[in-house]
Amino acid sequence: MNNGSLYQTNLLGTVNSTGSTRSKGDQLLRLIRAAQPITRTDIAERLSIDKSTVTENVKPLVASGVIVEETIVSEALGRKARVLSFADDKLIFGGVNFGVRRSQVGLTTLRGEMLEEDDFETPTSVGFAMHLARNKLSEMVGRHAERELAVIGVSVPGMTDMDRQGVIYAPNLGWRDVDVAGQIRIGTNVRVVVDNDASAAAMFESRLKIKDSADGLMTNFILVRSGTGIGVGLVIGSEVYRGSGTGRGIAGEFGHMTIVAGGKPCVCGNRGCWEKYASAASAASLYLGDRPPARGESVPRFVEIVSKADVGDGRSRKTLEKIGDYLGIGIANVIMGTGIPRVIISGRLVYGWKYIEEPLVAAISRSIVGKLDGWSVEAGEPVGSAIGGALEVAVEEYLSSL
């Protein structure tokens, strides 16, 4: 079903920085998905549009069964209220998140219910990784044969092509020029959309923040996702910014900006990249003092370092504080480069947030950004934004087609 002309006619369209035409119709659908069940009055107030405009635009979707309208008893209003939400009995959406160490596969609905989820160790062979993910997803879909698979979203820690069908380069995976969509697709009519994992995580975090917010939408923020590497998702005007022209898919690769000249070698071929000093994976080398582990000494994982810090281990706490300092230096650079003052941290680093936050804030405060008012950094989701982001990519693609 395609009602694109409806939104172009009835709601003001805007051209964002990616060059694509977006409208408040898109925002209306996102808001319903994030805050459902929601009244027409709430939608109108949060999007600054007339209630009659909301009614006009949701009417055909209610008639077609995509959106349902129900009467509930509202505790907040103290009376019955008519609310809108997405139907939950027709469509399912698939997601695949390829991580450097582990990957996840899952299914969700338009109401945000996670129907199934599974994970597996990421194979070193890209072909086998695609095969394994597709088979697991296909098995899941087969267990829900009464529903239609609408879209599959895939998130990867690297740069994607302009058509969002493949990976140009994912340095931490060692992938180059991979036709992801072609190898993941299930059936001939199911669209597959591939996105950078930080951009996908930004979509996921945006929905969570919209759901919890009393008003407005998440219009501008930076998502810094840290695990094996660092990825940055840029949300500008409620849209994920991926670059323009031939640069689409490259925007947000701040993890490979140099913060230490002539520093540690990175898998991308550069030296001194931000992710070599401020990612969860960098904690081990900082903990060991950049020396090889001694005989019989294991390389600590990030969560193990956090656990040691929790019981008072000084070296572990100092390691996390160093990461916070390096993270703050990079974030200050990103804020200065983009002009976006709100930052959300996602990924494994969140587990050590109570040790990282103070040195991070101190590092930003030393920069020119710290001399200005209005900037903020907050912790987001440590894990859920991985498969959650991939699923959000799928749902966003579907909503943009309505």
N, C-alpha and C positions, 0 to 999 in steps of 0.2 A: 504494500500500500504506500502511496506517495502523495502527501498533501503539502508539498513544498510551496506551491503557488498560494495556498491559503495563508501561510505565515508571511509570505512576502507582501500580500495584499493587506492583511489586517494588522500586522505588527511592524513597526519601523525596523528595517534592516540596517545593519551597520557593517562596514568593511573593517576587519581587524588587521593587525600588523602582519598576519600571514598572507593577506591578500584574499582570503575567502570571505564570502558574504555570510554573516551570522545575524540573527534577529533575536528579539526578545521572545519570539516563539520557541527558540532553542532553550533559552533560559527558563521559560515557563515549564517545559518538559523536564529539565534538569531539577528544577525546584520541586516539582511534584514527586519525582523519583526519590529525591533526598529527604523530603520532609513528609512524605505520605504517611497517613492520610492528612490532607490539608484542605482548608476551606478556600473558596474563591476569594473571599475578602482578604485572607492572609496573603494569597498569591498577589493580588492587586497591590496591596500595601508594600510588599517586599520588592516588587518589580517596578513600583511607581507607575502603574497603568490603571486604566478604568476597569472596574469589575465587569462591565458589559463586554469589554475586550477579551477578558478571560473567558467569559461564557461563550462568546462567539467562536473562539478558537478551540475550546475543548468539546464543543457540541458534536462535531463530526467524529471525534475520537471516542466519545461516549457511545454514539450511535453504532460505531463499528465494533465496539467491544474492547478496544485497546485500553481505554480508561473506564473505570467504573465509578459511579457516584452512589454513596450510601448515606444513611442517616445514623448518626451515633450520638450518644449522650456525652457531651463535652464537660469534663470536670472544670476546665479553665473558664468556660463560658457559663457553666451552671444551667445549661439547657441543651436541647437537641440541636445538632448542627449537621448540615449537608457537607460531606467531605469527598475529595477526589483522591483516587489512587490508581495505580496500574493494575490491570487484570493479571492474574497469576496462574492461569490454567492453560495457556496456549503455547507460549514460547519459552525456550531455554537458551542460555548463552554460554559458550565454552571459553575457557581461558587456559593459556599455557605461559608460565613464567620460567624462562631459562636462566638459572643462576650459575655462578661459576662452580660452586660445590654441589648444590642440590637444586632441583627443579620441581615445580608444582604444576598440577593439572586440576581443573575444577569446573563445576557447572553452577550457574546461578539463574535467578529469575528477575523479572523487572521490579519485583518488590524487594530485591536484595537478599533473598533467602539463599544460602549456600546449600545446594542439593547434595553435592558430593565433592570431595577433595582428596587428592593423593599426592605423594611426592616420591622422588627417586633421585639417586645419585646421578649427577650429570655425566654422561659418558664422554670420553675424550674424543670419540669419533662424532663429528657433526651429523653424519648420515644416520648413525645409530641413535643419537639424541632425538632427531626428528622422528624416526621410526617408533621409538619407545613412547614419545609424547603423543603421537597420533594414535597409536594402538590403545593407550590408556584412555584417551579422550573418547575414542570410538566405542570402547566398552561401556563407558559411563553413559553416553548418549543412547546406546542400545537398551539400557535399563530404564529409559524414560521415553519409550517409543510412542507414548500417547501425546507427546509434545513435539513441537517443531524446533529444530536447531536453527536459530536465526543468524548468528554471527559468531566467529571465533576470534578472540583477541589474543595476541602474543606479545609478551614483553621480553626484551633482551638488553643486556648491559653493553650497549654499543650504539653506533650510528646506523640509522635506517635510511632506505632510499626514499626518493621523492614521492613515490606512489604508495609507500607504507606497505610494501609487499615482501621486502627482503632486508638483509643486513649488509651494509657496506663494509663495516669493520667493527668487530667486538674484540678489542685487544686482550682482555683477560680470559676470553674463551679461545682466542686464536682463530676466530672465524672471519673470513673475507668473502664478500660477494656470494652470499647464501640466499637461495630462493626459498625463504621460509614458508611463505603462503602456499607455494606449489607442493611442498612436502607435508604440510600439516592439514591441508584441506580435506574435509570429509564430505563427499558428495559433490556434484557439479555446480549446485546453485548456492552453496553456503559461502558467504564472503569471509575472507580472512584478512585481518588488519594487524600489522606489525608496528610496534612502537618501542621507543627507548624506555627502559624500566623506570627511570626517574620521572619521565613525563607521565607514564602510566600511574606511578605512585602519587604524583601530584593530582591526577584526576580522582584517585581514591580518597586522598586526604581532603580534597575539596568537598566531596560529597559528605564526608563525616562532619566537616566544619559547618556546612550548610544545614545539616540535620540538627546539630546542637545549637546553632545560632538563633537568637531571638528575632533577628531581622537581617535583611540584606543577603547578598551572595558574596562568595570569595572571589573578588574581582582581580586582585593583584597580590601574588605572593611567590616566594622562591621555595622550592622543595629540595633539600639537600639529602640525598639518599646515600648512606654509607654502609658498605659491607666489605667485600673483597676489594672493591674500588670505591670511587665517589662519582655519583651522577647527580646532575642538577636539572630539575624540571622548572620551567618558567611559565607562570600563569599570568597573562596580561589581558585585562578586560574580560575576565572569566573564561579565557581561551588558553589552551596550552600553545606556547609559541615554539615552533620547531625550526625557525629560520625561514628565509624566502629565496625564491629562485633555485639556483643550483646548491644553495646552502641549506635547503630544507633537510632536517634530520641531524644536522650538526650542532644546532643551537643547544647550549646546556652542557657541552663537554668540558666543563670547568675543572673536572677532576684531573685533567692533563695540562692545566696551566702550571707554569713553573713558579714555585714559591721559594725554592732554594737553588740559587745558581750553581751549576756543577754538582748538584746533589745526587741522591741515590738513583741508580738506573731504573727505568720503568719499562714495563712490557711493551709500551707504545713506541719505544726507541728514544724517548727524551730522558733527561735527567732532572731530578728535583721536582717531579710532579706532585701536586697537592695530595693525591691519594696515597703517595708513598709515606706521608707523614700524618695524615689525619683520618685515614679509613680504619675500620675495625681490624682489618688484616695487618695494618702497620703496627698494631699494638705489640705483637710478638717481637719484632726487631727492636722497638723502643725499650721493651722490657729487658731484652738480652743485652742491650747496649750495642747493637749492631755487630755483635760477635757471633760466630757459629755456636750452636749449643754444644756444651761439653758432653763427653762420653756418658751415656746413660741419662742425659738431661733431655726431657721432652720439650717441644716448642709449645708454649701455652696458647690456648685459644682465647679469644676475647672474653667470652663469658667466664672462663676460668680466672682471668686476671681480675675481672669485676668481683668474683667470689672471694679471691684473696684480699682484695681491697676492703671488702665488707667485714673481714675478720681482723682488720688492722695492719695488713702487710704494707709497709711503707713504700717498697719499690713498685708495687702494683698501683698504689694511689698516685705516685709520682708519674708513672707511665700514662695514666688516664688524664692527669693534669696537663702533660705535654701534648697529648692528642687534642685536648680542649683548646690549648693555646694555638696550635697549628690550624685547627678547625676555625677558630675565630679570625685568624689572619686571612684565610681564604674567603670566609664569608664576608668580611669587610670589603675585600676586592670585588666580590660578586655584587654586593649592594652598590658599590661605587660605579661598577660597570653597567648595571642595569637600571639603577634609580629606583629599585623596588625595595622598600624597607622592611617588609615582613618576611620572616624566614621560619620554615618548619623543618625540623630534623627527623629523618625517617631511617629505619634500618637498625642493625645490631648496636650501633653506638648508643641508642636510646637506653639500653640496659645499664650503661654506665653514666647516665645523665647527671646524677647527683654529684659525681666527681668532675665531670666535664664542664658543666654549665658555668661555674664561677670563672675559671681561667679563660673560657670562650668569651664571656662577656667582657672580661678585662682586656683581652686582645682587641676586640672591636672598639672598646672605649679608647684605646690608645690611637686608633686610626682617626682619620678625618670624619668618618661616619659617626664615631662616638661623640664628636663635638656638636652633633645635630640631634634634634628631638624626633621622636616618632618611629625609630627602628625597634624591632622586637625579634627575639628568637625563642621558639618553643619546641618542646618535644612532641613528636607525632607517634606513629605506630612502628614498633620494632620489627614486626613480622608480617602482619596482615596486608600491608601495602604491596607485597610481592604478587601473590595470586590475585589479591583484590584489585591491584592495578591492571593486570591482564584482563580480568573480567570487566572492569570499568571501560577499558578500550573497546571491548565488544559491544557493550550497552550503549556507549556514546555514539558509536557508528550507527547503530539502529535508530537512536533518537534523532540523529541528524538527518535521517532519511524520511522522517514523518512530516 
